[in-house]
Amino acid sequence: MNKARRKRIENVSTKLEELKNLLEEVMEEVGEIKDEEEEYMENMPENMQSGERYEAAETAYENLESAYDGVEEITSQIDDILSQLEEAAQ
């Protein structure tokens, strides 16, 4: 591999690192929101835990958990891609 292609791989890797950092920030924020929703559900009086509000909170929590897991999976895939690019540049 020549120097020019290595430099292009380095530029792509830098962009992927920036994207990963941004996704980690998103994941952290989604995690905080998810935790707040869980706390809201846990603090809801028992007589309201079978109502619509609780069900809506539970659905929101489950969706937030799925979103968190999805972003986490993407960051893991970015790590794999970065490793592959590093190997390609050798």
N, C-alpha and C positions, 0 to 999 in steps of 0.2 A: 504494500500500500504506500502510495506516495504522500508527501508532506501535505499537499493541498487537500486530499481526501481525509487525512487524519484531522486536519484543522476543521473541516466541515463536520466531522463526527464530534469533535470537541464542542463546536457551536450547538449542535443538536443536543448533546448531553447537557450542556448548560441550560438550555431551554427546558429540557425535561426535569432537571433539578429544580428550576424555578416553579414549574408546574406542580411538582411533588410538594414543594414547600407550601404553595397556595392550597393544595388539596388537604394537606395536614392541618392548616388553619381552619378550613371548612369543616373538616372532620371534628376538630376540637369544639368548634361552635355548635355543630349539630349534636355532639355528645353532651354539651352543657344544656342545650334545650331539652334533649331527651331526659336527662337527669332531673331537670326541673319539672317536666311533665310527670315523671315517675313519682317524684315527691308530692306533687299535687294529688295524684291518685291515692298515695299512701295516707295522706292527711285528710282525705275525704271521709266524712262520717259514714258509719256502716249503713245507715238507713238510706244513704244516697248511692251506695255502691252497686245497686242494681238498676239505677236510673240511666237516663239518656246522657247526662253529663259525664258520668263515669265511662260509659261505653264510648263516647266520643274521645275522651282522654286516652282510653286504652287503645283505640284505633290510631290516634295520633302518635302515641308512644311506639306502637308496633311499626308504623310507617317511618318514624324517625330512626328506629333501630335498624330497619332495612336500609335506609339511606346511609346511615353510618357504616354499616357493613359493606355497602357498595363502594363507598369512597375508600374505605380501608383496602378493599380488594384492588381497586385501581392503583393505589399507591404501591401496593405489592407488585403489581404488574409493571409499573414504571421501574421499580428496582431491577426486575428481571431484564427489562429492555436496556437499562443502563449497563448492566453486566454484559449483555450481548454486544453492545456498542463498544465497550472497553476491549472485549476480546477481539472484535473486528479490527480495531485500530492497532493491534500489536503486530 
